[in-house]
Amino acid sequence: MIQDLVKRYPTGVEALKGVSLEMEAGEFFGLLGPNGAGKSTLIHCTTGLAQPTSGSIQVFGHDAITAYGEARQSVGLAPQELNLDWFLTVEETLDYHAGYFGMPKQERRERAKELLETFSLTAKRDERTRTLSGGMKRRLVLARALMHRPPLLILDEPTAGVDIELRLELWHYVQRINQEGTSILLTTHYLEEAEQLCDRVAFINEGEIVAQGSSPELSEKYGVANLEDAYLALMGRKELSRSHFEGLAS
Amino acid sequence: MTSAQIRFLTLSRREVSRFMKIKKQTIGAPLLETFLYISVFGAALGSRIDKLHGIDYVVFVIPGLIMMAWAINAFSNNSSSILQQKFQGAIQDQLSSPASPLELLVAFSLGGFMRGLLVSILTFIAASFLVDLPVEHIPVLIPALFLVGWFFAQLGVLIGVRAEQFDDVAIAQTFILQPLIFLGGVFYSAALLPEPFETLTKFNPVYYMIGLVRYGFLGYSESSVPIALLLLTIATAALFANNLRLFNRGYKLRA
């Protein structure tokens, strides 16, 4: 649960202007908005990579500032940037991450084996991360986030720049773990992705939540056919709607 | 083992395994460098230089070289490791873990400290084969070397955290650290310098560090050992406290 979250950078830029958001346990929640809207800042505040100026964040009842240990233990972050350690191999990347979260050695080994298999990385387990292709790095970042079995998985634009097969594989996997009980917070620019995967979405623009609800609720509210058109209506760019173009073509 | 112990060990293991993976560069190169110093200043030039304070020149130089190896390796390891991880963004993995600022600071510091320790021990062993190196005051030598190692490990962390590009680290090492160490009396006795250089040397904190280590090995010191030890302890504690304050604030680590 996020309440009145404000993040002002030393430059004076206010990335978040009093954001409040509530996510249910087990929910698949989408956070949508244009570049620079504040999506990553919100995620960074939740995971300790940025420090909020004011407001509060509770992760499963743990305050992300005062009880950061418990809060961060509950979160797995797959960031937008492929921020892998060049010195580590694929398997070490998973092993170290789980170690940072206090997982015992035997359990780390078993979990790493399982995730390497799941993400088709077993053959690359001893390769240094910098030798991997972009798609493999993306898989590894996701596997790393899952290593410590977090009840909340944060996916910051996980399918940006990945091919269709990997995108579908990722969709199937995250849907499965969501059904098994993992809560998921997803940011994406692909609105059909959010429409297909998320129980509810929130639109964020210029550091403020401008609308939230399920995809049908938002479509109905803005009198449009789908989430993409609802998004465009909110951003004041209705003229970009595909139905508008189809109308012009006919 | 508790989960906090596993976390701290893993954080520290990451720092140690980093330099062990590139040991030709991180252990081999500094060892070769120290060996070259001993060859040039000991074997080649040393035979033409009179004894300093009754001690063979090469023996006089070695304690300073051992201290210099620890200091430079502790500094360069930590500054490079932190900057590289910041640059790659990989440091986010540790920063978004439940690790406390204190755990992070100590683990980042330990990398350079351990590398300096390793290079110093290897230098000591190699030097012991080449010359008859006395060890006069172990109760002074061990704390002095550990304090010097920890001081420069902290300095490396500080520069690594502050740095935004690789130049920042190189500038600190080339234009501040190395002149201070070289002019602190590794290769000579400050008592032999003409004025004003003898007095100026006494404003260089490294002069007192070298003095302590030299006293530990050779039993010879130009300055007060208890005062130097006390000041070094205070300086190291102050630097550590400053780094901890920066880590608590998330300075240049957390946005």
Interface residues (C-beta under 8 A of the other chain):
Chain A: Y9 T41 H44 T47 G48 L49 A50 Q51 Y68 G69 E70 R72 Q73 V75 L77 P79 E81 N83 L84 D85 W86 F87 E92 Y96 H97 G99 Y100 F101 G102 M103 P104 K105 R144
Chain B: M1 T2 S3 A4 I6 R7 L9 T10 L11 R13 R14 S17 R18 K21 I22 Q84 Q85 Q88 G89 A90 Q92 D93 Q94 L95 S96 S97 P98 A99 S100 G250 R254 A255
